[in-house]
Amino acid sequence: MPISFDEQKQIFKLDTDRTTYLIGIGPGGLLGHIYYGPKLNHACGMDMLRADEYPYPPSVTPRDKISFVDYYLFEFPTGGVGDFRPTCLEVRNARGQRGCELVYDSYAIESGKPRLEGLPCSFPGEDDAVQTLYLNLKDEVLGLTVTLLYSAFPRENIITRSVMLANTGMENGGETLHIGRVLSACLDVDQDGQNGYELITLPGAWGRERHVQRSAVRRGRQSVFSLRGESSHQYQPFAALVRHDTNEEQGEAIGLSFVYSGNFLAETEWSQMDQIRLVMGIHPDGFDWELRPGESFDAPEVVLSYSAEGTGQMTRQFHDFFRGHMIRSPYLHRDRPILINNWEATYFDFNTERLLTLAREAKSAGIEMLVMDDGWFGDRKDDFRSLGDWFVNEEKLPGGLSYLVEEVNRIGLKFGIWFEPEMVSPDSEIFRAHPDWALQLCGRKPSCGRMQLVLDITRQEVRDCIMDQLLSILHSANIEYVKWDMNRSLTDVGNLVLPSDRQGELLHRYVLALYEMQERLVTEFPELLLENCSSGGARFDAGELYYSPQIWTSDDTDAIERLRIQEGTAMVFPLSSMGAHVSICPNEQVGRSTPFKTRGDVAMSGTFGYELDIAKLTAEERTQIPGQVADYHRFHGIVADGDYYRLSSWSDSDPFDCWMSVRKDRSEALLTFVQVLGRPNFRSRIIKLRGLDPEARYAVERDGAAEGERSGEELLCCGLRFPNRGDFTSTQVYLKRI
């Protein structure tokens, strides 16, 4: 079985097919981290914790407890008792004093995987040998029980971690505790001076999200975080420790991905004792959770992926795990309908006839769904008004939504719609009726972003009002897709209902409320295709994948900019989760013009769709759409369910970009090559492929033209040639085993 306990050694061993994770019960019941790496047949000993070295543990001598605690390899470090490195838990008692010290109490090993209250979390497959370890730790002084949960997913080589807190002080009368910091995972490792660890993160901004950044771990602390109320454009709730010599194909990599859509912190410290600590969880700034006697608190989940075969294997493990154990949608393995969104074609200036004209043009080109974006409701003439008024504007749409949808369906297209349920315009009927329903600080005028405020969805009456309107719209017509948008960060985070000593709960309660709303939506409409969006990619995180199988990757639809954005996103998330569309040129975000084929090839490594006015395309561009539609359906299974290999990276200063997807049985593969910039006096490029069967023979097809046969061995060891001419050009190579 994946999880075992050696009573003699006092070591817990968590195994996957290729990895082992070891936890030891150290002296005095201090839980220590021993090992995370390649699979071990037998657990190493407790000596890895160095508890027999000076300064000795407090259970041996109380002389230097502080020195011992400040270098011990803790599995779950706490604050206030001597560990000055980043901690996972800080607790304040009724007197306002901070300090917590946890000792081991008991354990349990169970088959399967528990749910986390109100939170998205991974789940076992039907035939999986998934097991969960519960480690119960106690602070008798506080009356606090902390349960560490570890679930081992053998086939995907994934370990998940989460934390449950319980105020069990009722037996002694009990006191209310305040949790000022509760992070979900800690990883303590030794820094090796010759081949030490580096840090990979995915920073960015609006329009250039999730660029891969690799840097040396420095002495002191480094962090990535969000304080914006969402996982954010600026940082991704992901971090990886990799060895200096690690690349895509070789070397150690340990990736952590946080299953959460709000404020987060991922922090490393290279300590005085040449140890590296990496912690991850809810950001403590602005967080203060009241835990009364008898109450409990569940912290979100962290997903750990260890690879001894480079960052590529780490990535493929994440992909397999999220596909198999996080995404619940029935669309997971289905071809997604190829949609056209009217936003860049019409913005707010549309009516029923204009949408139907777009639908007819789309149908004639082979597109399968029309999505009506912002502007269909209330008095929504521009982005200054009417958010929150979720009723159809029949001046724009005579006959209402049911008539429009029926006509679109009659043309032969499916229909989708845009909502922004969490936001409200000051100039709206709902805000005039309920000005207290927006997040706000007493005595201050709340700040607008995109001329909108944030609804306080932590209040049940606000959630119910918005969701009742949204669900009524969906019941009124045959709507098969929803784009759930959120176009600003959270500010003025004040609530007019919670007491003053519980305002620190508001940001986390907001995320829980979001999850409740989306759970209600997908429960009432289980066949709905939901796509999350947040002003582009500001909420592209594992938490949202639990509700929607795809997320809008970025508002930047330029094919060349998308190379970096999609590379960084794909380091963690499956290609099938990346919303990607073909848009007009010159591109509206950067002003660049790229060939229509390149735009299609890049978008095909995502969900694929169109964001343009077909009538404004050239005749040549328009004739390419049916072929792109056919290619998407032909290749979608390879891209969506296959193994992803990064062959070259423009973000690494290469003048070209190249990646491929390979079916699990290695029978088919799709390679995409983008010549970003041509260079003078250079010959053709040779790209060695990966993931193929070296014993097989493959038929090679380049941009639809047959190119003969090659052995898998030849493709892996010798490669394929690609020309070094032109800017922004692309090539697709399809391989089929024969």
DODREN-186774 format. One record per residue (C-alpha): x, y, z; residue in one letter. Coordinates in steps of 0.05 Angstrom, whole numbers, padded with zeros to 5 digits, always signed. Layout:
XYZa;...
//
This chain:
+00000+00000+00000m;+00024+00072-00012p;+00028+00092+00062i;+00059+00054+00119s;+00086+00065+00189f;+00149+00034+00218d;+00135+00031+00292e;+00206+00013+00309q;+00237+00070+00270k;+00177+00116+00282q;+00177+00135+00209i;+00118+00145+00162f;+00131+00125+00090k;+00089+00151+00032l;+00103+00117-00034d;+00081+00131-00105t;+00104+00091-00165d;+00168+00132-00170r;+00175+00173-00107t;+00180+00167-00031t;+00163+00218+00023y;+00187+00205+00095l;+00164+00236+00160i;+00194+00220+00227g;+00168+00227+00299i;+00229+00260+00329g;+00249+00268+00402p;+00195+00297+00446g;+00143+00283+00392g;+00170+00337+00344l;+00149+00318+00274l;+00208+00322+00226g;+00216+00320+00150h;+00266+00266+00130i;+00262+00256+00055y;+00226+00270-00010y;+00257+00240-00072g;+00265+00178-00116p;+00228+00116-00090k;+00263+00078-00034l;+00254+00004-00022n;+00270+00016+00052h;+00263+00079+00093a;+00327+00113+00116c;+00337+00125+00190g;+00319+00180+00239m;+00392+00202+00239d;+00374+00245+00178m;+00340+00293+00227l;+00407+00304+00264r;+00371+00303+00331a;+00431+00268+00363d;+00477+00328+00348e;+00488+00390+00390y;+00446+00430+00405p;+00406+00372+00432y;+00329+00370+00431p;+00291+00398+00491p;+00269+00328+00510s;+00343+00312+00523v;+00364+00379+00554t;+00328+00445+00560p;+00393+00484+00554r;+00389+00505+00481d;+00317+00493+00459k;+00318+00556+00416i;+00380+00535+00378s;+00352+00465+00366f;+00284+00489+00343v;+00315+00540+00296d;+00350+00487+00254y;+00306+00425+00261y;+00275+00400+00196l;+00203+00410+00216f;+00145+00379+00178e;+00098+00434+00202f;+00134+00492+00237p;+00099+00538+00285t;+00115+00609+00309g;+00132+00640+00375g;+00174+00586+00408v;+00242+00592+00375g;+00237+00577+00301d;+00254+00642+00266f;+00246+00616+00196r;+00180+00622+00158p;+00127+00584+00197t;+00061+00551+00178c;+00020+00567+00240l;+00014+00627+00286e;-00038+00627+00340v;-00060+00682+00388r;-00092+00663+00454n;-00146+00701+00492a;-00093+00747+00523r;-00067+00766+00454g;-00002+00726+00464q;+00028+00691+00404r;+00058+00622+00410g;+00044+00551+00390c;+00082+00486+00400e;+00057+00422+00368l;+00075+00351+00389v;+00055+00286+00357y;-00007+00252+00386d;-00034+00198+00339s;-00043+00176+00268y;-00092+00141+00222a;-00084+00113+00151i;-00147+00107+00109e;-00163+00088+00037s;-00190+00143-00007g;-00188+00218+00000k;-00229+00264+00046p;-00265+00327+00024r;-00246+00395+00053l;-00304+00436+00079e;-00325+00489+00028g;-00261+00482-00012l;-00242+00451-00079p;-00196+00392-00070c;-00172+00331-00106s;-00211+00266-00108f;-00192+00193-00121p;-00208+00157-00185g;-00253+00096-00186e;-00196+00046-00189d;-00141+00085-00153d;-00102+00058-00094a;-00103+00127-00062v;-00090+00130+00013q;-00091+00186+00063t;-00048+00195+00125l;-00077+00234+00183y;-00024+00260+00232l;-00055+00289+00295n;-00013+00340+00332l;-00032+00377+00395k;-00016+00439+00435d;-00043+00422+00504e;-00034+00493+00529v;-00078+00523+00475l;-00126+00465+00471g;-00111+00461+00396l;-00110+00399+00353t;-00076+00403+00285v;-00087+00347+00235t;-00039+00343+00176l;-00069+00306+00117l;-00025+00273+00064y;-00055+00235+00006s;-00011+00192-00040a;-00032+00185-00113f;+00014+00128-00137p;+00003+00130-00213r;+00011+00206-00219e;+00070+00209-00169n;+00034+00263-00130i;+00029+00278-00056i;-00025+00326-00032t;-00023+00363+00034r;-00074+00401+00075s;-00087+00421+00147v;-00146+00418+00194m;-00148+00459+00258l;-00195+00444+00316a;-00204+00483+00380n;-00212+00424+00429t;-00204+00466+00492g;-00276+00455+00515m;-00254+00403+00566e;-00217+00457+00606n;-00269+00512+00597g;-00234+00532+00533g;-00216+00598+00504e;-00225+00630+00436t;-00163+00627+00393l;-00144+00672+00336h;-00107+00641+00277i;-00063+00695+00246g;-00026+00648+00199r;-00043+00579+00173v;-00003+00555+00114l;-00017+00487+00083s;+00052+00458+00069a;+00125+00464+00088c;+00185+00432+00056l;+00253+00433+00091d;+00314+00411+00050v;+00389+00418+00055d;+00423+00467+00007q;+00480+00435-00031d;+00533+00486-00047g;+00558+00450-00110q;+00490+00434-00140n;+00443+00475-00097g;+00371+00492-00109y;+00343+00546-00153e;+00273+00573-00153l;+00223+00573-00211i;+00163+00619-00206t;+00112+00647-00256l;+00107+00723-00248p;+00074+00770-00297g;+00023+00826-00306a;-00042+00837-00344w;-00030+00815-00416g;+00035+00778-00399r;+00016+00729-00346e;+00057+00670-00320r;+00125+00681-00352h;+00176+00629-00329v;+00227+00659-00281q;+00285+00618-00255r;+00332+00648-00204s;+00382+00628-00151a;+00356+00617-00081v;+00391+00671-00041r;+00405+00675+00032r;+00347+00708+00066g;+00275+00705+00044r;+00244+00707-00025q;+00169+00704-00038s;+00115+00707-00090v;+00046+00726-00066f;-00021+00759-00080s;-00056+00809-00036l;-00108+00826-00090r;-00163+00779-00067g;-00149+00734-00127e;-00091+00691-00147s;-00073+00748-00194s;-00039+00766-00259h;+00024+00785-00222q;+00041+00718-00189y;+00018+00646-00195q;+00007+00603-00132p;+00063+00557-00154f;+00136+00549-00138a;+00188+00497-00155a;+00256+00481-00125l;+00303+00454-00177v;+00375+00435-00176r;+00426+00479-00211h;+00436+00427-00266d;+00362+00411-00276t;+00332+00421-00345n;+00271+00395-00381e;+00298+00324-00386e;+00342+00312-00326q;+00354+00333-00255g;+00312+00342-00192e;+00250+00385-00189a;+00199+00394-00134i;+00137+00433-00153g;+00083+00459-00107l;+00015+00484-00132s;-00036+00515-00085f;-00109+00497-00096v;-00137+00566-00079y;-00164+00627-00115s;-00149+00683-00065g;-00091+00714-00029n;-00032+00667-00024f;+00040+00664-00002l;+00097+00620-00027a;+00161+00637+00011e;+00231+00609+00014t;+00288+00621+00061e;+00360+00599+00056w;+00376+00596+00130s;+00440+00605+00170q;+00449+00529+00173m;+00448+00522+00097d;+00377+00495+00096q;+00322+00517+00050i;+00250+00522+00074r;+00193+00530+00025l;+00123+00544+00054v;+00057+00555+00018m;-00013+00575+00038g;-00062+00631+00051i;-00026+00698+00056h;-00026+00719+00129p;-00031+00794+00115d;-00103+00814+00130g;-00120+00744+00154f;-00145+00732+00225d;-00192+00674+00238w;-00230+00667+00303e;-00232+00595+00327l;-00280+00586+00384r;-00282+00523+00428p;-00311+00466+00388g;-00299+00500+00321e;-00253+00476+00265s;-00219+00506+00204f;-00197+00471+00140d;-00139+00501+00101a;-00134+00492+00026p;-00094+00437-00008e;-00024+00439-00036v;-00003+00391-00092v;+00069+00367-00092l;+00102+00337-00154s;+00173+00309-00148y;+00214+00290-00210s;+00284+00263-00217a;+00277+00270-00292e;+00274+00345-00301g;+00219+00397-00301t;+00185+00362-00360g;+00167+00301-00318q;+00145+00346-00261m;+00098+00381-00310t;+00070+00317-00339r;+00054+00292-00268q;+00017+00357-00253f;-00022+00350-00319h;-00042+00277-00305d;-00062+00294-00234f;-00105+00355-00251f;-00139+00318-00308r;-00153+00256-00266g;-00165+00284-00197h;-00185+00358-00199m;-00226+00372-00262i;-00297+00344-00253r;-00330+00372-00316s;-00361+00324-00366p;-00322+00364-00418y;-00255+00339-00391l;-00244+00290-00448h;-00295+00317-00498r;-00280+00360-00558d;-00300+00430-00536r;-00347+00467-00584p;-00307+00517-00625i;-00336+00584-00606l;-00333+00654-00632i;-00340+00709-00580n;-00371+00774-00604n;-00331+00821-00559w;-00275+00842-00606e;-00324+00842-00664a;-00377+00888-00633t;-00358+00909-00562y;-00422+00940-00533f;-00451+00959-00601d;-00495+00900-00620f;-00567+00878-00626n;-00603+00814-00644t;-00595+00822-00719e;-00521+00837-00714r;-00509+00776-00671l;-00549+00733-00719l;-00509+00759-00777t;-00445+00740-00740l;-00476+00672-00725a;-00492+00659-00799r;-00422+00678-00820e;-00393+00634-00765a;-00435+00575-00785k;-00414+00581-00857s;-00341+00578-00835a;-00352+00515-00792g;-00353+00549-00723i;-00399+00515-00673e;-00419+00564-00618m;-00435+00638-00611l;-00418+00670-00545v;-00452+00736-00528m;-00405+00777-00485d;-00415+00840-00442d;-00471+00888-00459g;-00536+00846-00463w;-00567+00865-00396f;-00597+00924-00359g;-00577+00992-00386d;-00508+00968-00406r;-00487+01016-00460k;-00415+01020-00435d;-00374+00997-00376d;-00398+01054-00332f;-00466+01024-00314r;-00513+00966-00299s;-00467+00910-00273l;-00510+00870-00226g;-00575+00883-00264d;-00580+00814-00294w;-00642+00821-00336f;-00645+00823-00412v;-00643+00891-00447n;-00699+00880-00497e;-00684+00945-00534e;-00620+00911-00557k;-00651+00841-00560l;-00724+00846-00582p;-00761+00783-00563g;-00711+00771-00507g;-00659+00718-00497l;-00704+00659-00514s;-00717+00687-00584y;-00643+00701-00596l;-00621+00632-00573v;-00674+00597-00613e;-00652+00633-00676e;-00579+00618-00663v;-00596+00545-00652n;-00637+00545-00716r;-00576+00570-00753i;-00540+00510-00726g;-00497+00539-00670l;-00496+00529-00595k;-00503+00590-00551f;-00461+00617-00494g;-00465+00678-00450i;-00421+00724-00408w;-00433+00742-00335f;-00394+00781-00283e;-00432+00759-00220p;-00385+00787-00166e;-00387+00859-00190m;-00434+00918-00187v;-00436+00986-00220s;-00451+01046-00175p;-00498+01066-00231d;-00544+01005-00227s;-00612+00988-00200e;-00584+00937-00152i;-00534+00985-00121f;-00585+01041-00114r;-00629+00991-00077a;-00573+00961-00035h;-00513+01008-00029p;-00489+00968+00031d;-00480+00906-00012w;-00412+00929-00038a;-00347+00917-00001l;-00331+00983+00033q;-00295+01015+00091l;-00337+01056+00139c;-00333+01130+00125g;-00295+01121+00059r;-00319+01123-00012k;-00299+01056-00043p;-00249+01056-00100s;-00273+01037-00169c;-00237+00993-00218g;-00264+00993-00289r;-00319+01035-00259m;-00344+00978-00216q;-00346+00957-00143l;-00342+00888-00112v;-00404+00857-00084l;-00398+00829-00014d;-00415+00758-00033i;-00396+00735+00037t;-00468+00755+00055r;-00518+00701+00040q;-00572+00749+00016e;-00524+00778-00035v;-00503+00710-00062r;-00575+00687-00066d;-00598+00750-00103c;-00543+00745-00155i;-00548+00670-00165m;-00624+00671-00170d;-00619+00721-00227q;-00563+00683-00262l;-00598+00615-00256l;-00663+00645-00280s;-00628+00670-00343i;-00598+00601-00355l;-00665+00567-00346h;-00698+00615-00395s;-00662+00590-00457a;-00617+00535-00484n;-00552+00564-00459i;-00495+00513-00461e;-00434+00555-00441y;-00421+00609-00389v;-00360+00655-00385k;-00354+00676-00311w;-00313+00740-00310d;-00283+00782-00253m;-00250+00846-00277n;-00218+00879-00216r;-00179+00864-00153s;-00209+00869-00084l;-00199+00934-00046t;-00237+00970+00010d;-00244+00902+00043v;-00295+00918+00096g;-00360+00885+00115n;-00419+00919+00148l;-00444+00855+00183v;-00384+00820+00214l;-00362+00845+00283p;-00297+00883+00287s;-00257+00825+00314d;-00277+00781+00254r;-00262+00829+00196q;-00197+00790+00185g;-00239+00732+00161e;-00269+00770+00103l;-00220+00755+00047l;-00222+00680+00060h;-00297+00681+00068r;-00301+00716+00000y;-00264+00658-00033v;-00309+00607+00002l;-00370+00646-00022a;-00344+00645-00094l;-00335+00570-00090y;-00405+00561-00062e;-00434+00601-00119m;-00397+00562-00173q;-00414+00496-00139e;-00488+00516-00141r;-00481+00533-00215l;-00449+00468-00238v;-00495+00427-00193t;-00558+00457-00223e;-00529+00454-00294f;-00483+00393-00295p;-00476+00394-00371e;-00457+00467-00374l;-00389+00485-00401l;-00362+00537-00352l;-00302+00580-00368e;-00272+00623-00313n;-00240+00689-00330c;-00213+00746-00289s;-00195+00806-00331s;-00157+00754-00371g;-00115+00706-00330g;-00118+00734-00259a;-00153+00672-00232r;-00118+00616-00269f;-00108+00569-00211d;-00122+00497-00190a;-00180+00519-00146g;-00220+00544-00206e;-00205+00481-00246l;-00248+00444-00197y;-00308+00482-00224y;-00289+00497-00296s;-00248+00453-00343p;-00220+00514-00378q;-00198+00584-00357i;-00185+00644-00401w;-00110+00646-00403t;-00099+00720-00418s;-00133+00779-00451d;-00071+00783-00494d;-00089+00742-00556t;-00027+00760-00597d;+00002+00693-00620a;+00074+00712-00605i;+00060+00739-00536e;+00019+00677-00523r;+00081+00633-00532l;+00110+00657-00466r;+00042+00659-00431i;+00022+00589-00453q;+00091+00560-00438e;+00088+00584-00366g;+00016+00563-00357t;+00031+00494-00386a;+00087+00483-00336m;+00032+00468-00286v;-00035+00461-00321f;-00061+00416-00377p;-00065+00446-00446l;-00139+00431-00448s;-00150+00481-00391s;-00120+00540-00429m;-00171+00585-00463g;-00139+00605-00529a;-00170+00642-00589h;-00151+00667-00657v;-00160+00743-00660s;-00154+00799-00711i;-00091+00834-00735c;-00061+00882-00722p;-00070+00852-00653n;-00109+00898-00606e;-00061+00888-00547q;+00007+00897-00581v;-00008+00921-00652g;+00030+00862-00683r;+00009+00827-00747s;+00020+00752-00752t;-00003+00702-00804p;-00072+00672-00794f;-00041+00603-00795k;+00007+00620-00738t;-00051+00647-00697r;-00089+00582-00708g;-00030+00536-00693d;-00015+00571-00627v;-00088+00572-00605a;-00095+00498-00622m;-00051+00482-00561s;-00109+00507-00519g;-00185+00503-00522t;-00187+00538-00590f;-00237+00589-00614g;-00244+00657-00648y;-00247+00728-00621e;-00260+00771-00683l;-00308+00796-00735d;-00307+00745-00792i;-00332+00798-00841a;-00267+00837-00831k;-00222+00778-00849l;-00189+00774-00917t;-00215+00721-00965a;-00151+00681-00954e;-00158+00683-00879e;-00231+00663-00881r;-00217+00603-00924t;-00169+00577-00871q;-00223+00571-00817i;-00255+00506-00840p;-00187+00473-00842g;-00169+00498-00773q;-00236+00472-00746v;-00223+00404-00777a;-00152+00402-00750d;-00176+00420-00680y;-00223+00361-00679h;-00171+00316-00710r;-00116+00334-00660f;-00155+00352-00597h;-00149+00284-00565g;-00073+00286-00572i;-00068+00357-00543v;-00120+00348-00488a;-00101+00280-00461d;-00029+00269-00485g;+00039+00280-00453d;+00067+00350-00463y;+00140+00360-00481y;+00174+00428-00485r;+00228+00422-00540l;+00252+00494-00544s;+00233+00560-00513s;+00230+00630-00541w;+00229+00655-00469s;+00300+00625-00462d;+00323+00673-00517s;+00317+00622-00573d;+00292+00656-00637p;+00241+00600-00643f;+00192+00561-00600d;+00174+00488-00603c;+00132+00438-00564w;+00095+00373-00576m;+00040+00329-00547s;+00042+00253-00551v;-00014+00204-00538r;-00004+00160-00477k;+00003+00098-00521d;+00053+00136-00565r;+00011+00123-00627s;+00003+00196-00648e;+00038+00262-00636a;+00029+00335-00655l;+00089+00381-00658l;+00084+00457-00664t;+00143+00499-00687f;+00140+00575-00688v;+00196+00613-00723q;+00192+00677-00683v;+00248+00715-00717l;+00289+00696-00778g;+00364+00705-00772r;+00415+00718-00828p;+00470+00669-00845n;+00440+00612-00805f;+00422+00544-00833r;+00359+00504-00818s;+00344+00482-00748r;+00343+00410-00725i;+00294+00392-00670i;+00300+00325-00634k;+00232+00298-00614l;+00212+00265-00548r;+00162+00216-00521g;+00157+00171-00583l;+00167+00096-00587d;+00237+00085-00613p;+00218+00016-00641e;+00159+00042-00681a;+00154+00074-00750r;+00115+00138-00759y;+00082+00170-00819a;+00103+00244-00820v;+00054+00298-00843e;+00078+00370-00845r;+00022+00423-00849d;-00024+00372-00881g;+00026+00346-00932a;+00053+00275-00928a;+00128+00272-00918e;+00143+00198-00917g;+00161+00152-00859e;+00212+00156-00803r;+00231+00109-00747s;+00218+00132-00676g;+00292+00122-00663e;+00310+00170-00719e;+00260+00223-00696l;+00285+00218-00624l;+00360+00217-00638c;+00367+00254-00704c;+00305+00297-00706g;+00269+00338-00759l;+00293+00399-00798r;+00256+00465-00796f;+00272+00526-00841p;+00303+00589-00813n;+00266+00639-00855r;+00210+00689-00841g;+00183+00721-00779d;+00123+00696-00739f;+00113+00634-00783t;+00092+00566-00757s;+00094+00493-00776t;+00052+00435-00750q;+00078+00364-00755v;+00031+00305-00745y;+00060+00237-00731l;+00021+00171-00734k;+00049+00103-00717r;+00043+00054-00775i;
//
